[in-house]
Amino acid sequence: MPYKHILFDLDGTLWSSAKNVHNALVKMKELHPEIRLLPLEITQTTMGYSEKQTQDFYFGEFDDEKGKALCKEFLAKITEDIIEVGAELYENTYSTLKKLKENNRLFIVSNCGHGFVEAFMKQSNTEGFFV
């Protein structure tokens, strides 16, 4: 039986934004010297975190109000970096999506922050594949 709909998660499935996360963290460190700068190898382990998990991981040492504010700024910087430089689309993703789109409706489901999925689709030129 053929599929009618295919759902994709975003980070770690279609692309990796680990470098964008790290770039955003470097920018945050410049603006807020009190935060910890973590190596890329550590930021890669946080792909797929919810906003609350991101806040707790990166800004858990701050009180809740400051942690939320820093997290919001951090997530915006990640999206800005994606818009500016794009992210790493996994090999054969574009051709695979093109083939799957021929007979299926494709969707992205994600717990990413606002604007993240849209930035992905625009930067990777995949806007026409997803409903």
N, C-alpha and C positions, 0 to 999 in steps of 0.2 A: 504494500500500500504506500503510495507516494505521500510525502509530507506536504502540508499546505503552508505551515508557518515554521520558521526556524528562529529561535531566540539566541542571541549572543550576549555574553558578558563582554565588557570592554577591555579593561586592563588585564594583561596576562593571557588574553584570548586572541584579540585582534592586533594588539600592539603593546609596547612597553613604554610607559611614561616615566620610568625610573630616573632617567637623566633630567627630565623636566622637574621632577620632585626635588632632585638634588640641586639643580640650578636655582630653584625657588628658595631652598633652604639657605644657600649661599647669600642670596639677596636679602633674606630675612636677617641673617647674621650681621650683615653690613648695617642694617637699619636698627637692629636690636642686639647689641653685643652680648647681652645677658643670656641669649639662648644658646643651646648646644649645636655645634656643627657636626653632623654625623657623616661618616664616609658613605659613598655610593652603595657599597655592599650592604650596608644596614638599611638605607632607604629603599632598596629593592625588596626588602622583606615586608614592607608595609603596603604593597600594592593590594587594592581591594578593601582597605580599611574604610570603615564608615567615618563620618565626620567626627563623631565622639571618640572613636578609637584613635583617629589621627590626633585629635586634641590631647588625649591622654598620653599618647606615645611621645609626641614632640614637645608638648607644653605642659606636661603633667606636674612639673615642679612649681607652676604658678597657680595662684588662686583661680577659681572657676571663671570669674569674670575676665581676668586678664588672659587666661588660657583660651577662652572662646574668641576673644578679640584677635589674639595672635593667630589662632587657627583660621579664622575667617580671612585674614590678610594673607596667610600662607596659601590657602586654597585659591585665592584670587591670583596670586603670583604664579602658581602652577599653570592655571588656565592662560594667563598672559604669556608664559613661556611657550606653551603649546601653540598659541596663535602666532607667536613670533617665529619659532624655529621648527614647529612640528614635533612629532614623536616618532619612535621607531616602529613602523608598520612591519609586522612579521612577514617573512618571505612567503610569496604566493598568496597572500591574503586578498589582494585586489582581484587576481584572476579567479580565485575560489569564490569570492562573493559574486563576481560577474556570472559565473556558471550557475551558482545556486539561485540567483535572482531569476533565471530563465523560467523556473517552474515553482517558485516558492515566494512567499512574502517573508521578508527578513526584518527582524526587530532587534534593537539593543535594549537590554535591561541592565541597569547599573545603579550602584549606590554612590556614584561620583557626585561631586558638588555641582551646583548650578552652572551651566555653560560649558562643562567639560566635554560632554558628548557632542554638543554642537561644534565645539572647537576641533574635536577629533574628526568629525565628518568633513568639515570645511578644509582642514589642513591635509587630510589624506585623500581628498577628492572622492569620497564615498557617499556623499549626500544622496545620490540617486538610487542607492541600493536599499535603503531602509525606509520602512513605513513610519 
